[in-house]
Amino acid sequence: MSRILTDDLPFALTVPVAIVGGGAAGLCAALAAKEAGVDAVVFERDALPQGSTALSAGLIPAAGTAAQRAAGIADSAASFARDIQAKAHGAADPEVLATVTQGAGPAIDWLTERHGLAFTVIADFSYPGHSARRMHGLASRSGAELVDRLRAAAEAAGIDIVGAAHVTALVAAPDGRVRGLVVARPDGSEERIGCDALVLACNGYGGNKTLVAEHIPALKDALYFGHPGNQGDAVIWGQELGAALRHMSGHQGHGSVAHPHGILVSWAVIMEGGCQVNALGERFWNEASGYSEAALAVLGQPGGIAWDLFDARIAGIARQFEDFRRAEAAGAVLQVESMDELATRISIPRQVIRATLESIADLKRRRATDGFGRDWSGLPDLAPPYLAVKVTGALFHTQGGLAVDGAARVLRSDGRPLPNLFAAGGAAVGVSGPDAAGYLSGNGLLTAVVLGRIAGADAARLVSAEP
Ligand SMILES: Cc1cc2nc3c(=O)[nH]c(=O)nc-3n(C[C@H](O)[C@H](O)[C@H](O)COP(=O)(O)OP(=O)(O)OC[C@H]3O[C@@H](n4cnc5c(N)ncnc54)[C@H](O)[C@@H]3O)c2cc1C
């Protein structure tokens, strides 16, 4: 059944800018449209906006922010763009890449100064692939705080957020111009709302098993750790309207989800000098490559699990994350006084654990690179007490999506924009290329916040310019 209607039935009302989805992308789009003097209405299928944004760590990479300057960190949009492109092996669209890397610093400063979201930089460890410390988070380092603060800012700005409003179809003219949308209510009723421009901010297809099996078959049976309401509506509608889809196999995985607790364990435990071993006690890859590709690396091990091994100093850094504190409270983090006790608790022969940890200590002392390609120089030795968490791999979100330009306009296969359709966040193609390894930490919220802001402003400009 087509989900693009072409009828000319009346609309109950018409809004200038309609936004589907109330995560970071949708709320930033709404704030930007409102600031441009145009009313935007957010339609969100949940009663209260949460999305994958609420499940995330809420960390947004940005270069040249006031928060970085306050922390004495020198950075530039150009080096940020180089880092993203290096991780994506050159596959990120240059126009979108320039837009998001140049727009990220101003977007963080905008949210801080104009909307009171007090971001600080994670200054005590480096995320893989970032040449500067540029991950910005709110106090709790949680996405729940981020989405709550964005919602509060939107409400303070007088923006209508319509909850329990599941957009089930779009209404469009033959030339691809979106005329409105159909909203299903929990009581089974439907409303038809007209719009002058539409922003798709309803993320990707991570919650849609069929689409995951089609585009990311290696993770078709993996745990999906994102928001279940993200069913791929943006790509399904866009495709029917003639939009091009890009890098549909691109995604963010994660290889450090506490098992069976299902709680994210920050990659800080690895980057600060910890390691992963499989159920046989052996290391199996270069953990410093990135947490996204870690999903497949861990799922490929016996039983699809691994152990994150680290120490009390590193736990002190990880504890700034609400997720890590939850993992500790849930009993997912073991603490032991010696290597032998560690071996007993995680059921691995003592000599194997000793050999693994002693070889890491030796690599650190020699400031050497191991056979997997991990450079251990500059990392302090692990010291007792040791900590361990049993982890597995998961799909966090999809990075493929609608082709967009630097103004967040959705593009047709021939490169021409659709008349009044915009996309941001997980609805649009990201800057990570076609695989998990192309994902640089923070690429998800980067395009949600920055492209969301741009989509809202450009949608407002479009409707203001029209007679
Ligand atoms: C555990 C976890 C940790 C993460 N940590 C980070 C991090 O620290 N930094 C980072 O950059 N990225 C992180 N990510 C990725 C990040 O969460 C996403 O990239 C980002 O939240 C996408 O924002 P969004 O606004 O596009 O989507 P969402 O926040 O998912 O919002 C989309 C909204 O659209 C709604 N919706 C969907 N379909 C419809 C419909 N038909 N009608 C109405 N509403 C609809 C959904 O209910 C949802 O609320 C993480 C992801 C996970 C799962």
The ligand as an ORCA input file, in Angstrom:
! r2SCAN-3c Opt
* xyz 0 1
  C      22.742      3.833     23.138
  C      23.056      4.891     22.129
  C      24.067      5.814     22.415
  C      24.357      6.813     21.485
  N      25.262      7.778     21.829
  C      25.521      8.775     20.950
  C      26.380      9.847     21.289
  O      26.840      9.981     22.429
  N      26.662     10.766     20.341
  C      26.111     10.714     19.096
  O      26.407     11.554     18.266
  N      25.226      9.755     18.766
  C      24.904      8.803     19.662
  N      23.984      7.849     19.330
  C      23.237      8.022     18.071
  C      22.163      9.110     18.288
  O      21.323      8.714     19.348
  C      21.328      9.358     17.027
  O      22.178      9.526     15.923
  C      20.478     10.613     17.184
  O      19.773     10.563     18.408
  C      19.510     10.760     16.028
  O      18.648     11.837     16.313
  P      17.296     11.968     15.497
  O      16.630     13.200     15.997
  O      17.585     11.842     14.050
  O      16.451     10.680     15.891
  P      15.662     10.280     17.246
  O      16.258     10.905     18.448
  O      15.543      8.801     17.234
  O      14.229     10.939     17.025
  C      13.369     10.442     16.008
  C      11.962     10.546     16.542
  O      11.048     10.314     15.467
  C       9.918      9.641     15.992
  N       9.240      9.008     14.855
  C       9.693      8.034     14.045
  N       8.789      7.758     13.090
  C       7.733      8.586     13.302
  C       6.476      8.760     12.648
  N       6.143      8.070     11.574
  N       5.606      9.687     13.157
  C       5.945     10.442     14.254
  N       7.124     10.293     14.906
  C       8.017      9.385     14.428
  C      10.508      8.660     16.979
  O       9.536      8.245     17.930
  C      11.636      9.490     17.598
  O      11.208     10.148     18.766
  C      23.673      6.845     20.239
  C      22.673      5.913     19.954
  C      22.357      4.940     20.890
  C      21.267      3.972     20.575
*
